[in-house]
Amino acid sequence: MSEKQFDPHHCVFPLSAAPSGVMPGKGFFRRMISPEICGSRGFTMSVNILTAGVSTGDIVHAREQGWYILSGRGWITMEGARHRIGPGDAIFAPANGGVHSFEVDPEQDLTYVLVLSPPPVGS
């Protein structure tokens, strides 16, 4: 998909129309904002769901990440420090560091907004 130019008449994106995909063994994502969707240049934004009871294992990315938890509860381990997370919590991971993993409580999926900066190529 190629990068789009910004169009002020096309700047609101309903969740129901978002491109979606599977995070194998972990959950689902819905890409809301990206260079290909709307011409964003500095970040992408997704609404993601980690399945109840899932543990992700260690993850590290080459870009900064920010999460905002919408629903569900669990734990994030960031560089060895474990934190309880739930609705209303914001989380930051630096680029090329911030080794992290999620453990989702078994009672409910963990739904969150994810912002990546800069956007991945081909997001």
Salt bridges, closest charged atoms under 4 A:
GLU3 OE2 - ARG41 NE 3.42
GLU103 OE2 - ARG82 NH1 3.45
ASP105 OD2 - ARG84 NH2 2.66
